[in-house]
Amino acid sequence: MLHYSEKNRSALCHVITDFHSANQKRVARFDLWGVLVSALMASVLVEFVRLLVSH
């Protein structure tokens, strides 16, 4: 079994999880809000199309 260590983390994992400045944290927060809003809009769109097709 492989044990977790800081050394065997991928570069992508470092980019995603390591925030070294307030600007990086702010960008990550906006990315999170963007994903949440996109998911909400997609679900509204799917529901609207479902209602149109059902009539």
C-alpha positions as CSV (number, residue, x, y, z in Angstrom):
1,M,0.0,0.0,0.0
2,L,1.3,3.4,-0.9
3,H,1.5,5.9,1.9
4,Y,0.6,9.6,1.3
5,S,3.5,12.0,1.5
6,E,4.0,15.6,0.3
7,K,6.6,14.3,-2.3
8,N,4.2,12.0,-4.3
9,R,1.5,14.6,-4.9
10,S,1.1,15.5,-8.6
11,A,1.8,19.0,-9.9
12,L,-1.9,19.4,-10.7
13,C,-2.8,18.5,-7.1
14,H,-0.4,21.2,-5.9
15,V,-2.0,23.8,-8.2
16,I,-5.5,22.9,-7.1
17,T,-4.9,22.7,-3.3
18,D,-2.0,25.0,-2.5
19,F,-2.9,28.6,-2.2
20,H,0.1,30.9,-1.6
21,S,-1.6,34.3,-1.9
22,A,-4.9,36.0,-1.3
23,N,-5.3,36.4,-5.0
24,Q,-5.2,32.6,-5.6
25,K,-7.7,32.1,-2.8
26,R,-10.0,34.7,-4.4
27,V,-9.7,33.1,-7.8
28,A,-10.5,29.7,-6.3
29,R,-13.6,31.1,-4.6
30,F,-14.9,32.7,-7.8
31,D,-14.2,29.4,-9.6
32,L,-16.3,27.6,-7.0
33,W,-19.2,30.1,-7.3
34,G,-18.9,29.8,-11.1
35,V,-19.3,26.0,-10.9
36,L,-22.2,26.2,-8.5
37,V,-24.1,28.9,-10.6
38,S,-23.4,26.9,-13.8
39,A,-24.8,23.7,-12.2
40,L,-27.9,25.6,-11.0
41,M,-28.5,27.1,-14.5
42,A,-28.0,23.8,-16.2
43,S,-30.6,22.2,-13.9
44,V,-33.1,25.0,-14.5
45,L,-32.5,24.6,-18.3
46,V,-33.1,20.9,-18.1
47,E,-36.3,21.4,-16.1
48,F,-37.5,24.0,-18.6
49,V,-36.9,21.7,-21.5
50,R,-38.6,18.8,-19.7
51,L,-41.7,21.0,-19.1
52,L,-41.7,22.0,-22.8
53,V,-41.5,18.4,-24.0
54,S,-44.2,17.2,-21.6
55,H,-46.8,19.5,-23.1
